[in-house]
Amino acid sequence: MPNVIHEKCDRLFALYDTDGNGRLDHNDVELMVARILAGSNVPADSPKAATVRADYDAWWKALLDHVDANGDGIITQDEFRAAMTGLSPDDPAIKTTARKAVDAAFTAMDSDDDDEIPVAALIAMFTRGGVREEDAAEAARVFDLNGDGTITRDEYAHAWLEFFATEDPDAPASRILGKLS
């Protein structure tokens, strides 16, 4: 059986590597934020966009601190895999580092700032960010834990934290970025 954590890390790494050069750097963060803002219909010059940019910059700094093994300001796929393997949802690195990105993306999608987003907003943002539409629809089902058509900040965070930690390929959170092989 393939390593489930590695497969999920590789999919996430590919989404984060927005310029496709095989490594993560601050340029990828800027491009990712632009995609998220566009996918969430947040004007680039709005106060919300400034908040999302600041949150992603904080996430990037925390990610570098945790993942950039050689301190060169670049994260390779091997560094990313190594740092993400063997984590639990209670791991402080997950709770602080991953939660920064999770909250920033949710903030962008939460157009009325009520800590809930419609399933359609998540699907739109995911597909504009590079996730296949059928995978984005499946992700929406995973995130909407109570099936009410909206996703709360807590539901969104819970599923992502589980995504990073579970080694079960059939666990719902493992399907956030598509069915695993």
C-alpha distance (Angstrom), angle and dihedral (degrees) to the residues before:
residue distance angle dihedral
M1 . . .
P2 3.80 . .
N3 3.77 118.4 .
V4 3.81 103.0 -90.6
I5 3.79 95.1 -158.8
H6 3.81 91.3 50.9
E7 3.81 91.9 49.3
K8 3.80 91.7 50.3
C9 3.81 91.3 45.1
D10 3.79 90.5 50.2
R11 3.81 91.7 51.9
L12 3.78 92.4 47.6
F13 3.80 91.6 44.6
A14 3.82 89.8 52.8
L15 3.82 90.3 53.1
Y16 3.79 92.1 47.1
D17 3.82 91.5 47.2
T18 3.79 90.2 76.4
D19 3.80 95.2 166.0
G20 3.82 91.6 48.5
N21 3.80 96.7 -130.3
G22 3.81 95.3 130.2
R23 3.79 96.8 -108.7
L24 3.77 138.3 73.6
D25 3.78 121.3 -121.1
H26 3.79 136.7 149.9
N27 3.80 90.8 -81.8
D28 3.81 88.2 64.5
V29 3.80 89.6 52.6
E30 3.79 91.3 52.9
L31 3.81 91.8 48.4
M32 3.82 91.5 45.6
V33 3.79 91.7 51.6
A34 3.80 90.2 49.5
R35 3.83 89.6 52.2
I36 3.78 92.6 47.6
L37 3.79 92.8 48.2
A38 3.81 92.0 47.5
G39 3.81 91.9 43.9
S40 3.79 90.2 51.2
N41 3.82 94.8 42.6
V42 3.80 92.1 -119.6
P43 3.82 111.9 153.4
A44 3.80 109.3 -117.2
D45 3.81 92.0 -131.4
S46 3.82 96.3 48.8
P47 3.81 126.9 111.1
K48 3.82 88.5 -115.3
A49 3.81 90.2 56.2
A50 3.80 89.7 51.6
T51 3.81 89.5 51.8
V52 3.80 92.3 48.9
R53 3.83 90.9 48.6
A54 3.82 91.4 49.7
D55 3.81 91.3 47.4
Y56 3.81 91.8 50.3
D57 3.80 91.1 47.5
A58 3.82 88.7 53.4
W59 3.81 89.2 48.1
W60 3.80 91.1 49.9
K61 3.80 92.1 51.7
A62 3.81 91.3 48.4
L63 3.81 91.0 46.5
L64 3.80 91.5 51.2
D65 3.80 90.2 50.0
H66 3.79 91.0 52.3
V67 3.81 103.5 33.6
D68 3.83 110.9 24.5
A69 3.81 97.2 91.9
N70 3.81 96.7 -178.8
G71 3.82 97.4 37.6
D72 3.80 96.3 -124.2
G73 3.81 95.9 131.7
I74 3.80 91.4 -112.0
I75 3.79 127.8 98.6
T76 3.78 117.6 -147.7
Q77 3.78 123.8 -157.7
D78 3.82 89.5 -109.3
E79 3.82 91.5 52.7
F80 3.80 90.1 47.9
R81 3.80 92.9 49.6
A82 3.80 93.5 46.1
A83 3.78 93.2 50.8
M84 3.81 94.5 46.6
T85 3.80 97.7 45.9
G86 3.78 116.7 100.6
L87 3.79 98.1 10.6
S88 3.77 123.4 144.6
P89 3.81 126.7 -151.6
D90 3.81 86.9 -108.2
D91 3.81 93.9 54.7
P92 3.81 109.1 121.1
A93 3.82 90.6 -135.9
I94 3.79 90.4 58.7
K95 3.76 94.4 42.0
T96 3.79 93.4 51.6
T97 3.80 107.0 26.4
A98 3.80 102.9 36.3
R99 3.78 92.5 37.3
K100 3.82 90.1 60.3
A101 3.82 91.3 59.6
V102 3.80 92.7 40.7
D103 3.79 92.3 52.6
A104 3.81 93.4 44.7
A105 3.81 93.1 52.8
F106 3.80 91.6 45.0
T107 3.81 91.1 50.2
A108 3.80 89.7 55.0
M109 3.80 92.5 50.8
D110 3.82 94.4 44.2
S111 3.80 97.2 86.2
D112 3.81 95.9 177.2
D113 3.83 96.7 36.1
D114 3.81 93.9 -124.1
D115 3.84 94.7 129.1
E116 3.81 91.4 -109.5
I117 3.79 131.6 94.0
P118 3.79 129.0 -168.0
V119 3.79 115.3 -113.0
A120 3.82 88.2 -117.9
A121 3.83 90.8 60.7
L122 3.79 91.2 55.0
I123 3.80 92.6 47.6
A124 3.81 91.2 49.1
M125 3.80 93.8 48.9
F126 3.80 93.6 45.5
T127 3.81 94.2 49.0
R128 3.80 92.9 46.4
G129 3.80 87.2 49.7
G130 3.79 93.2 56.5
V131 3.81 105.2 -88.7
R132 3.81 115.5 130.7
E133 3.82 112.5 -107.3
E134 3.81 94.8 -117.5
D135 3.80 90.1 49.8
A136 3.81 90.8 48.1
A137 3.82 89.8 51.8
E138 3.80 90.0 50.6
A139 3.80 89.8 48.5
A140 3.80 89.4 53.2
R141 3.81 89.6 54.7
V142 3.81 89.7 50.4
F143 3.81 93.8 48.7
D144 3.82 95.7 44.8
L145 3.81 93.6 73.4
N146 3.79 96.0 174.7
G147 3.83 96.0 38.9
D148 3.80 95.6 -125.8
G149 3.82 96.1 132.3
T150 3.79 94.4 -106.2
I151 3.78 131.8 85.1
T152 3.78 120.0 -142.7
R153 3.79 123.2 -148.7
D154 3.81 88.3 -110.5
E155 3.82 92.8 51.1
Y156 3.80 90.2 48.9
A157 3.81 93.5 48.4
H158 3.80 93.6 43.8
A159 3.81 93.3 54.5
W160 3.81 93.7 46.6
L161 3.80 92.9 48.2
E162 3.79 89.0 50.1
F163 3.83 89.6 47.8
F164 3.79 90.2 60.0
A165 3.78 95.2 46.1
T166 3.79 109.9 37.9
E167 3.78 120.9 90.7
D168 3.80 91.6 -172.3
P169 3.83 107.8 108.5
D170 3.81 90.0 -159.0
A171 3.80 96.2 51.8
P172 3.80 111.2 115.1
A173 3.82 92.7 -120.5
S174 3.81 90.2 55.8
R175 3.82 87.9 66.8
I176 3.82 96.5 59.5
L177 3.81 92.0 105.3
G178 3.81 96.1 30.4
K179 3.77 138.0 -67.8
L180 3.76 113.1 -46.0
S181 3.78 122.4 -126.9
